[in-house]
């Protein structure tokens, strides 16, 4: 099983980034997927989740209206489109796979990617 997250980088406040997470080694369409983030000295926190089909999504309040999670089951990939980025969005972003949809706790996910750094700074 492998989850590879990429697409992070340095962006100015108000800018945009699109994160990708490529999955392999399990039946991707059987799993709900999520994005979490962890800033230095902070606990890992939920960002967004998407259901097996992509028909349902849930977001953490601070990213609603700015971030969009999506998935392509044919490509075994999920995405996180981030817009209107703020310095407080700076963190390592992780993708994760779980058998349930909408989990907001890390323990609810079975597989984890290695993380990609997002830095929002002028």
N, C-alpha and C positions, 0 to 999 in steps of 0.2 A: 504494500500500500504506500502510495506517495501522493502528497499534496505539495505543489510548488507554487508559491506566491511570488509575484514579481510586478513591477510597474511603479514602485515607490521612487522617491527622489526628493529634491529640494524645490519648493515652489513658494512664490510670494503670497502673502495674504490676499484673499480674493481670487486666487487662481484655482485651477482644476487639475486633477490627476485621475487616471483610470487604472485600478488595480486588477490583476488577473490571478486566477488560481487554477492550475491544471491538475486534474486528478487522474490517478491510474491505480490499478490493482484491486478495485472493488467495483460493484455494480452502482455506478454513479447515480443513476436515476432512482435508486431505492433509498437514497439518503437526502435528508434535509441538510442544507449547507448554511454556514454562518461566517461572518467576519467579526473578529474581536480585535482590540488594540491594547497595547500596554506601554504607558509612558514610564520613564525612569522613576523608580521609587514608588510606583503605583501598582495596584492590582490590575490584572487583566480584566478588561471590561467589554461587555457586549456592544456591538455596533449595529449589526443587521443580520437578518436570517431570511431564507427563502425556502419554500416547500419543494417537494420532490418534482412537481411539474412546473414550478415557477409561478403558479397561479396565485400564491399567497406570499406576502412579505410582512416583515415587522421590523421596526427601527427603534433605536434608542432615541429618546426625546431630543437630545442636542443635535442630532444629525438629520432629523426629519425635514424634508423639503430641500436638503442640500445633497444628500447621498442617495444613490439608487443602486440596489442590488439586483442582479439578473443572472440567468444561467442559460447555457446552451448544452442540453443533454447529448446532442450529437457530437459535440466537441469535448465533452467531459470537463467543462470549464465554467467557473463562475466569475463574475465581474463585480467591481464596486466603483461606480462612477461618483467621484467626489467633486463638488463644486463649492464656490464661495468658501474656500478653505480658510481656517483661522489658526493662529498660533497654537491654540489649545487642542487642535487636531493632531499635533505632532506626537508620534508614537511609532512603535513597531506594530504593523498590522498583520494579523494571522487569519488564515482561512481554516475552517474546520468542518468535519462531516459527522452527522449524527442520525440515528434512526428515527428521531422524532423531529417535528417541525416546531420552530419558534423558541427553542431553548435559549435562555439568556444566561445560563450559568456554564462555565467551562466544563464542569463535570458531566454535562448532558451531551457532550460531543466525544466521539470515539477516536477520530483521526485528526491530526493537526499538521499544518504546514510549518515551514521554518521561519516565516515572517519576512516582511519587507519594510524597510524604514521609510517613513514619510516625515519630512521636516518642512514646516511652514514658517518661513522667516523672511524678513526683508533684508 
